[in-house]
Amino acid sequence: MRAIGIILAGGNSKRMRELSNKRAISAMPIAGSFRSIDFALSNMSNSHVQKVAVLTQYNSRSLNQHLSSSKWWDFGRKQGGLFVYTPTITADHSDWFRGTADALYQNLVYLRSSHEPYVIVAAGDGVYKLDYNKVLEYHIEKKADVTVVCKQMSPDDDVSRFGCIGMNEDNRIVEFEEKPVVTQANVISCGIYIVRRRLLIELLEKAHDEDRYDFVKDILVRYKNMKRVYGYKINTYWANIASVEAYYRTNMDFLRQEVRDFFFREQPGIYTKLADNAPAKYNPDSVVRNSIIASGCIINGAVENSVLCRKVYVGNNCVIKNSIILNDVYIGDNSVIENCIVESRDTIRANTTHIGAPDNVKIVIEKNERYTM
């Protein structure tokens, strides 16, 4: 493919509350065995992008461990490969990434040393499948400077945490509001962009000289009338997990058969780093309905409409409903968990009850973690 890839995975979001205290958003578990960043990486690999950089910063230990081997996404190659870049102190600067544009600017060496004419920039907190080749073909056909992948949302969706765009009849973007408080628009940016490499370098250098650090506000919004910026609409499943509500809803979506089939049965697939865990074990008194149970789990109680990540132990007479249990959690006997997200490496004492509301999910952190690598 005539493009290199960049995945922005260094940001933090207060909307994730306590869930982002231990990991980057891009490292959040999805559908039991996957991480959020697996979707962007798999799309890059399936689109035959041979050279991909991941820019990490906030709470990146877990994410860096996940990316420690590139073979899982087929980037273990002599030409190209997977590169992980964190903020680096140099003679020219000693700052953290101060924004998305600054993160790209601090890694201009990656852009300048590449020879491909185009760059695919994608967020690491999106859950979707997309053939970037089709977006690139559209980009070339429109003779665009920048192409923004976008999606039309339903009237009930909260679009205030996204970039909202307006397009003319030719799909050229004429309006771009970043996270508006009130808007009539219902077409949002998916955080996926294709840009000509030389133009991107030029825009980043100019933004840096003017002390501008945000890719959307300081480049896309600022230059939308000066450059040819087009929108590419998708109509397949797409979700952003950068809030507790969105993260919970996205995982619950995977309990629907059509969503699971789209991601895991239809080709091309989604890939992740495998763990050498035993298959899930269901003991005689266990009852499981419409749930995802990852490897390494041991089930003794009842699990319904829930997602259990790797190595979760559910004790006798437990009831788990409409919940997400993150990795390596021990749930003691006679516990009840409903409408909750239980933090990883936690121990829920026996005879404990945690019940949240369907529209206000409870995050359970018992403060008695068991440390494991």
C-alpha positions in Angstrom: 0.0 0.0 0.0 1.2 3.5 -0.8 0.8 4.7 2.8 2.3 4.5 6.2 0.2 4.4 9.4 0.2 6.3 12.6 -2.0 5.3 15.6 -2.5 8.0 18.2 -2.7 6.1 21.5 -1.3 8.5 24.1 -4.3 10.5 25.3 -6.3 10.4 28.5 -9.9 11.1 29.1 -11.6 12.1 32.4 -14.8 10.6 31.0 -13.2 7.2 31.7 -13.0 8.1 35.4 -11.1 5.5 37.5 -10.7 3.1 34.5 -7.9 5.2 33.1 -5.9 5.2 36.3 -4.1 2.0 35.5 -3.9 2.0 31.7 -4.2 4.0 28.5 -7.6 4.1 26.9 -6.2 2.2 23.9 -5.3 -0.7 26.2 -8.8 -1.1 27.5 -10.1 -4.7 27.1 -12.8 -5.3 24.5 -15.0 -8.4 24.1 -13.1 -10.4 26.7 -9.8 -11.1 24.9 -9.0 -8.0 22.8 -7.7 -4.5 23.4 -9.0 -1.4 21.8 -5.9 -0.8 19.8 -6.2 -4.2 18.2 -8.9 -2.9 15.9 -6.8 -0.1 14.4 -3.7 -2.4 14.2 -5.7 -5.2 12.5 -7.2 -2.7 10.0 -3.7 -1.5 9.2 -2.5 -5.1 8.7 -5.5 -6.1 6.7 -5.1 -3.1 4.4 -1.4 -4.1 3.8 0.0 -1.0 5.5 3.5 -2.3 6.1 4.9 0.4 8.3 3.0 1.6 11.4 3.9 3.8 14.3 2.0 3.9 17.6 2.4 7.1 19.7 2.0 6.4 23.4 2.2 8.6 26.4 -0.3 8.4 29.3 -0.1 5.3 31.5 1.5 3.4 28.7 3.1 0.4 30.6 0.2 -2.0 29.9 -0.1 -0.8 26.3 3.7 -1.1 25.7 3.6 -4.7 27.1 0.7 -5.5 24.7 2.7 -4.2 21.8 6.0 -5.9 22.8 5.8 -8.3 19.9 4.6 -7.2 16.5 4.1 -10.7 15.1 0.5 -10.9 16.3 -0.6 -8.3 13.7 1.8 -9.6 11.1 4.3 -6.7 11.4 7.3 -8.9 12.1 9.0 -8.1 8.8 12.4 -6.9 7.5 10.8 -4.0 5.5 8.6 -1.7 7.6 7.2 -3.1 10.8 5.6 -1.8 14.0 7.2 1.1 15.9 6.3 2.4 19.3 7.2 6.0 20.1 7.0 7.7 23.5 8.0 11.3 24.3 11.8 11.7 24.3 14.0 14.3 25.7 16.3 15.7 23.0 18.5 18.8 22.5 15.6 20.5 20.7 12.8 19.8 23.2 12.0 18.2 26.6 8.2 18.3 26.6 5.6 15.6 26.8 3.3 15.4 23.8 1.2 18.6 24.3 -1.5 17.5 21.8 -2.1 15.3 18.8 -0.3 17.7 16.4 2.6 18.0 18.8 2.8 14.2 19.1 3.1 14.0 15.3 5.6 16.9 15.1 7.9 15.3 17.7 8.1 12.2 15.5 8.7 14.0 12.2 11.8 11.8 11.7 9.4 8.9 11.1 7.5 10.9 8.5 10.6 12.2 6.8 12.4 8.9 6.6 9.4 7.3 4.8 8.9 7.2 1.1 5.2 6.5 0.8 3.2 9.5 -0.5 0.3 9.2 2.0 -0.2 8.9 5.8 -3.1 7.2 7.5 -3.7 8.7 11.0 -6.0 6.7 13.3 -7.1 6.9 16.9 -6.4 3.9 19.1 -9.7 4.1 20.9 -12.0 3.2 18.0 -13.8 -0.2 17.5 -14.4 -0.8 13.9 -13.4 -2.6 10.7 -12.3 -0.6 7.7 -10.4 -1.2 4.5 -8.1 1.8 4.3 -7.4 1.1 0.6 -10.9 2.1 -0.2 -10.5 5.4 1.7 -7.2 6.0 -0.1 -8.8 5.4 -3.5 -11.5 7.9 -2.6 -8.9 10.4 -1.4 -7.0 10.1 -4.7 -10.2 10.3 -6.8 -11.3 13.5 -5.0 -7.8 15.0 -5.3 -8.1 15.7 -1.6 -5.5 17.2 0.6 -7.1 15.6 3.7 -9.8 12.9 3.9 -11.8 12.5 7.1 -13.6 9.2 7.8 -17.0 10.1 9.2 -20.3 8.5 10.3 -23.8 9.7 10.5 -25.2 9.2 14.0 -28.7 8.7 15.1 -30.6 11.7 16.6 -30.5 10.1 20.1 -26.7 9.9 20.2 -24.6 12.4 22.2 -22.2 13.9 19.6 -20.8 16.6 22.0 -17.6 14.6 22.5 -16.8 14.3 18.8 -15.9 16.6 16.0 -19.1 17.4 14.1 -18.9 18.1 10.4 -21.0 19.5 7.6 -20.4 18.6 3.9 -21.7 19.9 0.6 -23.2 17.8 -2.2 -19.6 16.7 -3.3 -18.8 15.6 0.3 -16.3 18.4 0.7 -16.2 19.5 4.4 -17.5 23.1 4.8 -18.1 23.0 8.5 -16.1 21.5 11.3 -16.9 22.0 15.0 -14.7 20.2 17.5 -16.8 18.9 20.5 -19.6 21.5 20.3 -21.8 22.1 23.3 -24.9 22.4 21.1 -25.1 21.5 17.4 -27.6 20.5 14.8 -25.1 18.3 13.0 -25.2 14.5 13.3 -22.3 13.6 11.1 -19.1 13.1 13.2 -15.5 12.5 12.6 -14.3 9.0 13.4 -10.8 10.1 14.2 -9.3 8.5 11.0 -7.6 10.7 8.4 -5.6 10.3 5.2 -3.2 13.1 4.4 -0.4 13.5 1.8 2.8 13.0 3.7 4.6 16.1 2.4 1.6 18.3 3.2 1.3 16.8 6.7 5.0 17.6 7.4 4.4 21.2 6.1 1.3 21.7 8.3 2.9 20.3 11.4 6.0 22.5 11.0 3.8 25.6 10.6 1.6 24.6 13.6 4.7 24.1 15.8 6.1 27.5 14.8 2.8 29.1 15.9 2.6 27.2 19.2 -0.4 25.2 18.0 -0.6 21.6 19.2 -4.0 20.1 18.3 -4.4 18.2 15.0 -8.1 18.8 14.7 -8.5 22.4 16.0 -5.2 23.8 14.7 -5.0 22.0 11.4 -8.3 20.5 10.2 -10.6 23.2 11.4 -8.2 26.0 10.6 -7.4 24.9 7.1 -10.8 23.5 6.0 -11.5 26.4 3.7 -7.9 26.6 2.4 -7.3 23.0 1.7 -9.4 20.3 0.0 -10.8 18.5 3.0 -13.3 15.7 2.1 -15.4 13.3 4.2 -15.6 9.6 3.6 -18.8 8.1 5.1 -18.9 4.6 6.6 -22.1 2.8 7.4 -20.7 -0.2 9.3 -20.3 -0.6 13.0 -18.1 2.0 14.6 -17.7 3.0 18.3 -15.4 5.2 20.4 -14.8 3.9 23.9 -13.4 7.1 25.5 -16.1 7.4 28.2 -17.4 4.9 30.8 -20.8 4.8 29.2 -19.5 4.3 25.7 -17.0 1.6 26.9 -19.8 -0.3 28.7 -22.2 0.0 25.7 -19.5 -1.2 23.2 -18.8 -4.3 25.2 -22.5 -5.0 25.6 -22.8 -4.7 21.8 -20.6 -7.7 21.4 -23.3 -9.8 23.1 -25.3 -9.3 19.9 -24.8 -12.1 17.4 -24.6 -9.8 14.4 -21.8 -7.7 16.0 -19.7 -10.8 16.9 -20.2 -12.2 13.4 -19.1 -8.9 11.8 -15.8 -8.7 13.7 -14.9 -12.4 14.3 -16.5 -14.5 11.6 -16.4 -12.2 8.5 -13.0 -11.8 6.9 -10.6 -10.1 7.3 -10.4 -10.8 11.0 -9.3 -8.9 14.1 -6.0 -10.0 15.8 -4.6 -9.7 19.3 -1.8 -10.9 21.4 -2.5 -14.4 22.6 -2.2 -15.6 26.2 -1.3 -19.2 27.2 -4.3 -19.7 29.3 -6.4 -22.8 29.7 -9.8 -22.8 28.2 -12.6 -21.5 30.3 -13.9 -24.0 32.8 -17.6 -24.4 33.6 -18.2 -26.3 36.8 -21.4 -28.3 37.4 -23.3 -25.6 39.2 -22.5 -22.9 36.7 -25.2 -21.2 34.5 -24.1 -19.0 31.7 -26.5 -17.1 29.4 -25.6 -14.7 26.5 -22.2 -13.9 27.8 -18.6 -13.8 26.6 -16.2 -15.8 28.7 -12.5 -15.5 27.9 -9.8 -18.1 28.4 -8.5 -18.8 31.9 -11.9 -18.2 33.6 -13.4 -20.6 36.1 -17.2 -20.3 36.5 -19.1 -21.7 39.5 -22.1 -19.4 39.7 -24.5 -17.7 37.3 -23.4 -15.3 34.6 -25.9 -13.5 32.4 -25.5 -10.8 29.7 -21.9 -10.1 30.8 -18.4 -10.0 29.4 -15.7 -11.7 31.5 -12.1 -11.0 30.5 -9.2 -13.4 31.0 -8.6 -15.3 34.2 -11.7 -14.4 36.1 -12.8 -16.7 39.0 -16.5 -16.7 39.8 -17.3 -18.4 43.2 -20.2 -20.6 44.2 -23.7 -19.1 44.3 -22.5 -15.9 42.6 -24.8 -13.9 40.3 -23.3 -11.6 37.7 -25.6 -9.7 35.4 -25.1 -7.0 32.8 -21.5 -6.4 33.9 -17.9 -6.3 32.6 -15.3 -8.1 34.7 -11.8 -7.1 33.6 -8.7 -9.4 33.7 -7.6 -11.5 36.6 -10.4 -10.9 39.1 -11.4 -13.2 42.0 -15.1 -13.0 43.0 -15.8 -14.7 46.3 -18.8 -17.0 47.0 -22.4 -15.6 47.3 -21.5 -12.3 45.6 -23.9 -10.3 43.5 -22.7 -8.0 40.7 -25.1 -6.2 38.4 -24.6 -3.2 36.0 -21.0 -2.9 37.0 -17.5 -2.7 35.7 -15.0 -4.5 38.0 -11.4 -3.3 37.7 -8.7 -5.8 36.9 -6.6 -7.8 39.4 -9.2 -7.2 42.1 -10.6 -9.4 44.8 -14.3 -9.2 45.5 -14.8 -10.6 49.0 -17.4 -13.3 49.6 -21.0 -12.2 50.4 -20.5 -8.8 48.6 -23.2 -7.0 46.6 -22.5 -4.3 44.0 -25.4 -3.1 42.0 -25.4 -0.1 39.6 -28.1 1.3 37.4 -28.5 0.6 33.7 -27.9 4.3 32.9 -25.2 4.8 35.6 -22.8 1.9 35.6 -20.9 1.4 38.8 -17.1 1.0 38.7 -16.0 -1.5 41.4 -12.5 -1.1 42.8 -12.0 -3.0 46.1 -8.5 -1.5 46.8 -7.1 -4.9 47.6 -5.4 -5.7 44.3 -3.3 -8.8 43.6 -0.2 -7.8 41.7 0.6 -9.9 38.6 2.5 -9.0 35.5 
